[in-house]
Each structure stands twice: as C-alpha cells, then as structure tokens.
Amino acid sequence: GELGKLDCKLSTFLVDVDFMRFPEVPELFISHRFWRETWALLCPDGAVAVNVIGCDRSASLHSLVTVATACAPGPVGALLVEPEDAEHRTWTPMMPRAGVLILGPREQLQQIQHSP
C-alpha cells in the first residue's frame, strides 16, 4: 500500500517518533519506498521534520539523510537543529540529546539556519 491518499499536497510532514534513538531503526523508515512516498505527499517546496532525540549522530542519521535526499524529486538539503551547547553537554538515557532533522529545499534551510 501507499502512505496515504490526500486531495492536496502538504507543506510540512512532521515525524515525531523517537525510534531514531534505538540501535535498530525500523527498515521501512530508512527505505527508498517510504521516502519516495513521503516526498510525493509534499508540495514542491515542502519540508520534512524528523524528531531525532537521542539519535546516534553518525551512522543512523547519515543513513537517514542519504536515503531521504536521494529519493527527493529535486535538490534538497538537510539541517540538524540542536540546542546551542549540544556538543558540550552530558547526555544520558534519561536526558537524551535533543534534535530535529529538517529535510527540504536548500534555500529554506539556509533561511532557518541564519535566523536568530
């Protein structure tokens, strides 16, 4: 099946689940099928925001970005938004590293990155 049928396209798709913190991210979430169908739900300038709280900042995040951007219908970028002092804080299972990964048009991501 498909992710869903809508009468209109979405400007934003929010993935607010915290399974990115676990060693085994569900295969469907990092599959080409999921991301092709996700991008198909969005307007041409739409974006996807993924809760990446507690996520391994190397392997899992890299895999997600690689697959998601490869499946986009046009050029997109990725922006990781974290607390300002994220690199210098101590993170634990009870207080996992916070973050949101935004995938979308590079121009929009640049505006977000350079906003106060």
C-alpha positions in Angstrom: 0.0 0.0 0.0 0.9 3.7 -0.1 1.4 6.0 2.9 -1.9 7.7 2.1 -4.0 9.5 -0.4 -4.7 13.2 0.0 -6.7 15.6 -2.1 -4.0 18.2 -1.6 -0.2 18.3 -1.1 1.3 19.1 2.3 3.8 21.9 3.1 5.3 20.1 6.1 5.4 16.5 7.2 6.4 16.0 10.9 7.8 12.7 12.0 7.5 12.9 15.8 8.6 9.4 16.9 11.7 8.7 18.9 12.7 5.4 17.4 15.8 7.1 16.0 17.4 6.8 19.4 17.4 3.0 19.2 20.2 1.0 17.6 17.8 -0.7 15.1 15.8 2.0 13.2 12.8 0.4 11.5 13.7 -0.7 8.0 10.7 0.9 6.5 11.7 4.3 7.8 15.0 4.3 6.1 13.7 2.6 2.9 13.6 4.2 -0.5 9.9 3.3 -0.7 9.0 5.3 2.4 10.9 8.4 1.3 9.6 8.4 -2.3 6.0 8.2 -1.0 6.7 10.9 1.7 8.1 13.3 -0.9 5.1 12.6 -3.1 2.8 13.9 -0.3 4.6 17.3 -0.3 4.3 20.5 -2.3 7.4 21.2 -4.4 8.8 23.4 -1.7 7.6 21.2 1.2 9.8 20.0 4.1 10.0 17.0 6.4 10.9 17.5 10.1 12.1 14.4 12.0 12.5 14.1 15.7 16.0 12.7 16.2 16.1 12.9 20.0 18.8 10.5 21.3 19.9 9.5 17.8 23.4 8.2 17.0 24.7 11.3 15.2 26.9 9.3 12.9 25.5 6.0 11.4 21.7 6.3 11.8 21.5 9.9 11.0 23.8 9.6 8.0 21.8 6.6 6.6 18.5 8.6 7.0 19.9 11.7 5.3 21.4 9.7 2.4 18.2 7.7 1.6 15.8 10.7 2.2 17.7 13.1 0.0 18.3 10.5 -2.7 14.6 9.9 -3.0 13.6 13.6 -3.3 12.2 14.7 -6.6 14.6 17.6 -6.7 17.6 19.0 -4.9 17.1 19.1 -1.1 19.3 19.6 1.8 19.4 18.6 5.5 19.7 20.7 8.5 20.2 19.4 12.1 18.8 21.8 14.7 20.1 21.2 18.2 20.4 23.1 21.5 23.2 25.7 21.2 25.5 23.9 23.6 24.8 20.3 22.5 28.4 19.4 21.9 29.4 20.3 25.5 26.5 18.8 27.4 26.4 15.4 29.1 23.6 13.3 27.6 22.1 10.3 29.3 19.3 7.8 28.6 17.1 9.9 30.9 18.2 13.1 29.2 18.9 12.2 25.6 20.5 14.6 23.1 17.7 16.7 21.6 17.5 17.5 17.9 15.3 17.9 14.9 16.4 17.0 11.4 14.8 19.2 8.7 14.9 18.0 5.1 13.8 20.3 2.4 14.7 23.0 -0.2 18.2 24.3 0.5 17.1 28.0 0.3 14.5 27.4 3.0 17.1 25.6 5.2 19.6 28.4 4.8 16.9 30.9 6.0 16.3 28.7 9.0 20.0 28.3 9.7 20.6 32.0 9.6 17.6 33.2 11.6 18.1 34.5 15.1 
